[in-house]
Amino acid sequence: MKNILLFVLVIAVGNVFGQATKTTQKLVPDTVIKMGGRKFPAFIKQVGGDFITYSFETKPDSIIRAQRKDLEKVIFKNGRVEIFSKPAVQMIEEGQWEAVLITHKANDVSGLYKRAFITAKSTGSARSKKAAQESATIRLQKKAAGKGGSIVLISNEEAIGAYGDIPTFYMEGYVYGTTPLEKGTDVMVDKDSKPKQKK
């Protein structure tokens, strides 16, 4: 009888200990990386042809549905990586200014980080409006690469000068990159003032 009671007691203690261990174990999340490089921990529920479903680590009961095209990849907790889309914009070094993209569409910078506000004006040697615009664009791309950006969202551009003057072109916009600015750093603002338009 004593042996039976001891056996029952051992099983009961084992069950209590096992339940306590299960509640203290933390589930390891997967990692979701969105287009533009932003990443966050999440639990992947389902990967479909057009959508993936996941829940946030802080809210495991939530259900989020995202389009595959909006995600770059998922790194599963077991180390497996599934790539959904290749980023069109990569980190660009200062010397690679030709790779900086110029856009007028806000959707093109979705998911990227604002890094600076820059301006550019064409050199005085341009002989046509088109040449002046190309000159301003190159100068803008070089400034953007120097700020660690990969794409510029144009906020304003205009041809300056009266008939008979040497063509001049002015551009301004926000530089976006794949990485955020360091914590505590403000978006840099170009000190070049907008030139006054001749009447």
Contacts in CASP RR format, 6 or more apart in sequence:
PFRMAT RR
TARGET T0000
AUTHOR 0000-0000-0000
METHOD contacts of the structure
MODEL  1
MKNILLFVLVIAVGNVFGQATKTTQKLVPDTVIKMGGRKFPAFIKQVGGD
FITYSFETKPDSIIRAQRKDLEKVIFKNGRVEIFSKPAVQMIEEGQWEAV
LITHKANDVSGLYKRAFITAKSTGSARSKKAAQESATIRLQKKAAGKGGS
IVLISNEEAIGAYGDIPTFYMEGYVYGTTPLEKGTDVMVDKDSKPKQKK
27 43 0 8 1.000
27 60 0 8 1.000
28 77 0 8 1.000
29 41 0 8 1.000
29 42 0 8 1.000
29 43 0 8 1.000
29 57 0 8 1.000
29 77 0 8 1.000
30 41 0 8 1.000
30 42 0 8 1.000
30 43 0 8 1.000
30 44 0 8 1.000
30 54 0 8 1.000
30 74 0 8 1.000
30 75 0 8 1.000
30 76 0 8 1.000
30 77 0 8 1.000
31 39 0 8 1.000
31 40 0 8 1.000
31 41 0 8 1.000
31 42 0 8 1.000
31 74 0 8 1.000
31 75 0 8 1.000
32 39 0 8 1.000
32 40 0 8 1.000
32 41 0 8 1.000
32 42 0 8 1.000
32 44 0 8 1.000
32 54 0 8 1.000
32 66 0 8 1.000
32 71 0 8 1.000
32 74 0 8 1.000
33 39 0 8 1.000
33 71 0 8 1.000
33 72 0 8 1.000
33 73 0 8 1.000
33 74 0 8 1.000
33 75 0 8 1.000
34 70 0 8 1.000
34 71 0 8 1.000
34 72 0 8 1.000
34 111 0 8 1.000
35 69 0 8 1.000
35 70 0 8 1.000
35 71 0 8 1.000
35 72 0 8 1.000
35 85 0 8 1.000
35 87 0 8 1.000
35 110 0 8 1.000
35 111 0 8 1.000
36 72 0 8 1.000
36 87 0 8 1.000
36 89 0 8 1.000
36 111 0 8 1.000
36 112 0 8 1.000
36 178 0 8 1.000
37 72 0 8 1.000
37 87 0 8 1.000
37 111 0 8 1.000
37 178 0 8 1.000
37 179 0 8 1.000
38 111 0 8 1.000
40 56 0 8 1.000
40 57 0 8 1.000
41 56 0 8 1.000
41 57 0 8 1.000
42 54 0 8 1.000
42 55 0 8 1.000
42 56 0 8 1.000
42 57 0 8 1.000
42 64 0 8 1.000
43 54 0 8 1.000
43 55 0 8 1.000
43 56 0 8 1.000
43 57 0 8 1.000
43 60 0 8 1.000
44 52 0 8 1.000
44 53 0 8 1.000
44 54 0 8 1.000
44 74 0 8 1.000
44 76 0 8 1.000
45 53 0 8 1.000
45 54 0 8 1.000
45 55 0 8 1.000
45 63 0 8 1.000
46 52 0 8 1.000
46 53 0 8 1.000
47 74 0 8 1.000
47 82 0 8 1.000
48 68 0 8 1.000
49 68 0 8 1.000
50 67 0 8 1.000
50 68 0 8 1.000
51 65 0 8 1.000
51 66 0 8 1.000
51 67 0 8 1.000
51 68 0 8 1.000
52 65 0 8 1.000
52 66 0 8 1.000
52 68 0 8 1.000
52 71 0 8 1.000
52 74 0 8 1.000
52 84 0 8 1.000
53 63 0 8 1.000
53 64 0 8 1.000
53 65 0 8 1.000
53 66 0 8 1.000
54 64 0 8 1.000
54 66 0 8 1.000
55 61 0 8 1.000
55 62 0 8 1.000
55 63 0 8 1.000
55 64 0 8 1.000
56 62 0 8 1.000
56 64 0 8 1.000
68 84 0 8 1.000
68 85 0 8 1.000
69 84 0 8 1.000
69 85 0 8 1.000
70 85 0 8 1.000
71 84 0 8 1.000
71 85 0 8 1.000
72 83 0 8 1.000
72 84 0 8 1.000
72 85 0 8 1.000
72 86 0 8 1.000
72 87 0 8 1.000
73 81 0 8 1.000
73 82 0 8 1.000
73 83 0 8 1.000
73 84 0 8 1.000
74 81 0 8 1.000
74 82 0 8 1.000
74 84 0 8 1.000
75 81 0 8 1.000
76 82 0 8 1.000
87 178 0 8 1.000
89 101 0 8 1.000
89 112 0 8 1.000
89 150 0 8 1.000
89 151 0 8 1.000
89 177 0 8 1.000
89 178 0 8 1.000
90 99 0 8 1.000
90 150 0 8 1.000
90 178 0 8 1.000
91 148 0 8 1.000
91 150 0 8 1.000
91 177 0 8 1.000
91 178 0 8 1.000
91 179 0 8 1.000
92 99 0 8 1.000
92 100 0 8 1.000
92 145 0 8 1.000
92 148 0 8 1.000
92 149 0 8 1.000
92 150 0 8 1.000
93 145 0 8 1.000
94 145 0 8 1.000
94 146 0 8 1.000
94 148 0 8 1.000
95 145 0 8 1.000
96 145 0 8 1.000
97 138 0 8 1.000
97 141 0 8 1.000
97 142 0 8 1.000
97 144 0 8 1.000
97 145 0 8 1.000
97 146 0 8 1.000
98 141 0 8 1.000
99 145 0 8 1.000
99 150 0 8 1.000
100 141 0 8 1.000
100 144 0 8 1.000
100 145 0 8 1.000
100 149 0 8 1.000
100 150 0 8 1.000
100 151 0 8 1.000
100 152 0 8 1.000
101 108 0 8 1.000
101 150 0 8 1.000
101 151 0 8 1.000
101 152 0 8 1.000
102 137 0 8 1.000
102 140 0 8 1.000
102 141 0 8 1.000
102 151 0 8 1.000
102 152 0 8 1.000
102 154 0 8 1.000
103 109 0 8 1.000
103 151 0 8 1.000
103 152 0 8 1.000
103 153 0 8 1.000
103 154 0 8 1.000
104 153 0 8 1.000
104 154 0 8 1.000
105 153 0 8 1.000
106 153 0 8 1.000
108 151 0 8 1.000
108 153 0 8 1.000
109 151 0 8 1.000
109 153 0 8 1.000
109 174 0 8 1.000
109 176 0 8 1.000
112 150 0 8 1.000
112 151 0 8 1.000
112 176 0 8 1.000
112 177 0 8 1.000
112 178 0 8 1.000
113 176 0 8 1.000
113 177 0 8 1.000
113 178 0 8 1.000
113 179 0 8 1.000
113 180 0 8 1.000
113 181 0 8 1.000
114 174 0 8 1.000
114 175 0 8 1.000
114 176 0 8 1.000
114 187 0 8 1.000
115 147 0 8 1.000
115 148 0 8 1.000
115 149 0 8 1.000
115 175 0 8 1.000
115 176 0 8 1.000
115 177 0 8 1.000
115 181 0 8 1.000
115 187 0 8 1.000
115 188 0 8 1.000
116 144 0 8 1.000
116 147 0 8 1.000
116 149 0 8 1.000
116 174 0 8 1.000
116 175 0 8 1.000
116 187 0 8 1.000
116 188 0 8 1.000
116 189 0 8 1.000
116 190 0 8 1.000
117 172 0 8 1.000
117 173 0 8 1.000
117 174 0 8 1.000
117 175 0 8 1.000
117 187 0 8 1.000
117 188 0 8 1.000
117 189 0 8 1.000
117 190 0 8 1.000
118 140 0 8 1.000
118 143 0 8 1.000
118 144 0 8 1.000
118 147 0 8 1.000
118 152 0 8 1.000
118 172 0 8 1.000
118 173 0 8 1.000
118 174 0 8 1.000
118 175 0 8 1.000
118 190 0 8 1.000
119 140 0 8 1.000
119 170 0 8 1.000
119 171 0 8 1.000
119 172 0 8 1.000
119 173 0 8 1.000
119 190 0 8 1.000
119 192 0 8 1.000
119 194 0 8 1.000
120 136 0 8 1.000
120 137 0 8 1.000
120 139 0 8 1.000
120 140 0 8 1.000
120 143 0 8 1.000
120 170 0 8 1.000
120 171 0 8 1.000
120 172 0 8 1.000
120 192 0 8 1.000
121 136 0 8 1.000
121 139 0 8 1.000
121 160 0 8 1.000
121 168 0 8 1.000
121 169 0 8 1.000
121 170 0 8 1.000
121 171 0 8 1.000
121 192 0 8 1.000
121 195 0 8 1.000
122 131 0 8 1.000
122 132 0 8 1.000
122 133 0 8 1.000
122 134 0 8 1.000
122 135 0 8 1.000
122 136 0 8 1.000
122 139 0 8 1.000
122 167 0 8 1.000
122 168 0 8 1.000
122 169 0 8 1.000
122 170 0 8 1.000
123 135 0 8 1.000
123 139 0 8 1.000
124 132 0 8 1.000
124 135 0 8 1.000
124 166 0 8 1.000
124 168 0 8 1.000
125 135 0 8 1.000
125 166 0 8 1.000
126 132 0 8 1.000
126 134 0 8 1.000
126 135 0 8 1.000
126 166 0 8 1.000
126 167 0 8 1.000
126 168 0 8 1.000
126 169 0 8 1.000
127 166 0 8 1.000
127 167 0 8 1.000
128 167 0 8 1.000
129 159 0 8 1.000
129 167 0 8 1.000
129 169 0 8 1.000
131 167 0 8 1.000
132 159 0 8 1.000
132 167 0 8 1.000
132 168 0 8 1.000
132 169 0 8 1.000
133 157 0 8 1.000
133 159 0 8 1.000
133 169 0 8 1.000
135 169 0 8 1.000
136 157 0 8 1.000
136 169 0 8 1.000
136 170 0 8 1.000
136 171 0 8 1.000
137 171 0 8 1.000
140 152 0 8 1.000
140 171 0 8 1.000
140 173 0 8 1.000
141 152 0 8 1.000
143 175 0 8 1.000
143 190 0 8 1.000
144 150 0 8 1.000
144 151 0 8 1.000
144 152 0 8 1.000
144 175 0 8 1.000
147 175 0 8 1.000
147 188 0 8 1.000
148 175 0 8 1.000
148 177 0 8 1.000
149 175 0 8 1.000
149 176 0 8 1.000
149 177 0 8 1.000
150 176 0 8 1.000
150 177 0 8 1.000
150 178 0 8 1.000
151 175 0 8 1.000
151 176 0 8 1.000
151 177 0 8 1.000
152 173 0 8 1.000
152 174 0 8 1.000
152 175 0 8 1.000
152 176 0 8 1.000
153 173 0 8 1.000
153 174 0 8 1.000
153 176 0 8 1.000
154 171 0 8 1.000
154 172 0 8 1.000
154 173 0 8 1.000
155 172 0 8 1.000
155 173 0 8 1.000
155 174 0 8 1.000
156 170 0 8 1.000
156 171 0 8 1.000
156 172 0 8 1.000
156 173 0 8 1.000
156 194 0 8 1.000
157 169 0 8 1.000
157 170 0 8 1.000
157 171 0 8 1.000
157 172 0 8 1.000
158 169 0 8 1.000
158 170 0 8 1.000
158 197 0 8 1.000
159 167 0 8 1.000
159 168 0 8 1.000
159 169 0 8 1.000
159 170 0 8 1.000
160 168 0 8 1.000
160 169 0 8 1.000
160 170 0 8 1.000
160 195 0 8 1.000
160 197 0 8 1.000
160 198 0 8 1.000
161 167 0 8 1.000
161 168 0 8 1.000
161 197 0 8 1.000
161 198 0 8 1.000
162 198 0 8 1.000
162 199 0 8 1.000
165 198 0 8 1.000
168 195 0 8 1.000
170 194 0 8 1.000
170 195 0 8 1.000
172 190 0 8 1.000
172 194 0 8 1.000
174 187 0 8 1.000
181 187 0 8 1.000
END
